[in-house]
């Protein structure tokens, strides 16, 4: 992904008939319990995060009036026919946990990209690192699609993309999106559900992100590639497209990008972050991650054998995932994925 400043050319289940005669209050309670039992996340993992306001950690990147800071410490970024917008952290960080509650634009958003990502491309032009969460727009009535990506040391020749849909409409309400980055692990979260883990492999060498990065948020026009491979363009009849951000988390060590030796204070901060619940996946969280990936991931570079005849070294091939994909790393179509998703919705991910 290039910088936009340099743009590139839980569903309900049918209640048993046994309860058909029950009163509405009993049905409401039973329904709430059912949702609770089937919720895939682990709220306790995020119990010790500390949120900050926009002004405490960020500054404008581009877009002038299309970045709107609110009195309650939140921010909105807009895309119209003239420009997009973006903001960036005031400091760079060496590892940490980075997060925000985000509400995406509604209605027809084809070609609109909202990105929440970490990068140091403005400092290390040819050897930059990057951790991406990119929302790729949607055609009205279709689910939003998004991708995660990992680059290290300028390794853009080896894309590590995965693409997914969601189990909710991200334009209806705020949801928390998070990136955990340590010296050995990257974990992407949606709400309290871990959706992807990349564990550093010795064979990766310098292709694991290792240099201080800033956190960015941007919205921009990517009509040439974002939705349907560029088939569906931005329709400015629906503009402005608005992405809202609140409850930011910047739990990392502020670092000088050209400092060769990490300070003792960063060692202490990194140890503190790694001691928190969100840094170590429990068995319950791993079941939640498997539930998400088997239900909502529709592309993985690890299963793209046409692109990578030998899977990259960090890939962990999981047979239950692999059987769903063809040689291009995309889902095998013909209804099997839809049937699998319906089966997943009828089973609690906590019981797998």
Secondary structure, DSSP 8 states (H G I E B T S, - for coil): ---GGG----------GGGTTS-HHHHHHHHHHHHHHH----GGGGTT---B-HHHHEEEEE-GGGEEE-TTS-EEEEE-SS--EEEEESS-EEEEEEEEEEE---S--TTEEEEEEEE-TTT-SSS--EEEEEE----TTS---EEEEEE-TT-TTS---EEE--SS-TTTS-EEEEEEE-SSEEEEEETTEEEEEEE--GGGGGGS--S-BEEEEEEEE-TTTTTGGGTS---GGG--EEEEEEEEEEEEEE--TT-SS--HHHHHHHHHHHTSGGGS--HHHHHHHHHHHHHHEEEEGGG-TTT-SS--TT----HHHHTTB-TTSBB--SSHHHHHHHHHHTS-GGG-
